[in-house]
Amino acid sequence: VQLQASGGGSVQAGGSLRLSCTASGSSSSYSAMGWFRQAPGKEREFVAAIQWSGRSSYYAQSVKGRFTVSRGNAMTLALLQMNSLEPEDTAVYYCAGSKAGRRWPHRTEDDFGYWGQGTLVTVSS
């Protein structure tokens, strides 16, 4: 199974984008799905995660109240609704599936073992 993030693009500050994480190949389930991002010249950082059941989600402080993570259906494993975007949100965004047996909340790269190709989000001021 390969994961793929999509939905990135260029927006002005204050705008919105919705990212999708889709799976190709046979369907798999994970205990949680996560979103990370990597800005130019910076390390990849955690953005948000959601339990596979959808019952609980967790956010980085920098995006809390602006971003919403949700579970999709069928082959769309997760969505990330991003509102009130800021130039600091500019990054390549990645979705990831969790490793088995990790304790919730999943918020580090080590909690996730399955990574998709990223999608670029550019926010201009």
C-alpha positions in Angstrom: 0.0 0.0 0.0 1.3 3.4 -0.9 0.0 6.6 0.6 -0.3 9.8 -1.3 -1.0 13.3 -0.1 -2.8 15.7 -2.5 -4.6 19.0 -2.5 -1.8 21.3 -2.0 -1.4 24.6 -3.9 -0.8 28.3 -3.6 -3.1 30.5 -1.5 -2.9 33.9 0.1 -2.8 34.4 3.8 -6.2 33.8 5.3 -7.2 31.3 2.7 -8.0 27.6 3.0 -7.0 24.3 1.5 -8.1 20.8 2.1 -5.5 18.0 1.8 -6.4 14.4 1.2 -4.4 11.2 2.0 -5.3 8.4 -0.3 -4.0 4.8 -0.5 -3.2 2.9 -3.6 -3.2 -0.8 -3.7 -5.0 -3.0 -1.3 -6.7 -1.3 1.6 -5.0 -1.2 5.0 -6.0 0.0 8.3 -3.8 1.7 10.9 -4.5 2.7 14.5 -4.1 6.3 13.5 -3.3 8.6 10.6 -1.1 11.6 10.9 -0.1 14.7 9.1 3.4 16.2 9.2 5.0 19.1 7.3 8.5 20.1 6.3 9.3 23.8 5.6 12.3 24.7 3.5 15.5 24.4 5.6 13.6 22.9 8.6 13.0 19.5 10.0 9.8 17.7 9.5 7.3 18.5 12.2 4.0 17.0 13.5 0.8 18.7 12.5 -2.1 16.6 13.5 -3.2 13.0 14.0 -6.5 11.1 14.3 -7.4 7.7 15.5 -8.6 5.3 13.0 -12.0 5.3 14.6 -12.2 9.0 14.3 -13.0 9.4 18.0 -9.9 11.3 19.0 -7.6 13.8 17.3 -4.5 15.7 18.4 -2.9 18.9 17.0 0.3 20.8 17.2 -0.2 24.0 19.1 0.7 26.0 16.0 -2.3 24.8 14.1 -4.9 24.2 16.8 -8.1 26.0 16.0 -7.2 26.5 12.4 -6.7 23.0 11.1 -9.1 20.1 11.3 -8.1 16.5 10.7 -10.8 13.9 9.9 -11.1 10.4 8.5 -12.1 9.9 5.0 -13.9 7.0 3.5 -13.0 4.2 1.1 -9.5 4.9 -0.2 -9.3 8.4 1.3 -7.8 7.6 4.6 -7.6 11.1 6.1 -8.3 14.7 5.4 -6.7 17.9 6.6 -8.8 21.0 6.4 -6.6 24.1 6.7 -8.2 27.4 7.4 -6.7 30.9 8.2 -3.5 29.9 6.5 -0.4 31.8 7.4 2.9 32.2 5.5 4.5 30.1 8.2 2.3 27.2 7.1 4.3 27.0 3.9 5.7 23.5 3.7 5.5 20.1 2.0 2.8 18.2 3.8 3.0 14.4 4.3 0.4 11.9 5.5 1.4 8.8 7.4 0.0 5.6 8.8 0.8 4.6 12.4 2.9 1.7 13.5 1.1 -1.0 15.4 1.2 -0.9 19.2 2.0 2.8 19.6 0.4 4.7 22.5 -2.0 7.5 21.7 -1.6 10.3 21.0 0.7 9.7 18.1 2.8 12.8 17.6 6.3 11.8 16.6 7.7 10.5 13.4 8.6 7.3 15.3 4.9 6.6 15.9 4.3 6.4 12.1 5.8 3.7 9.9 4.1 4.3 6.6 4.7 7.5 4.7 3.2 9.0 1.6 4.6 11.4 -0.9 4.0 15.0 0.1 2.1 17.8 -1.4 3.4 21.4 -1.4 1.4 24.2 0.3 2.5 27.7 -0.4 1.0 30.6 1.5 1.8 34.1 0.4 1.4 37.3 2.5 
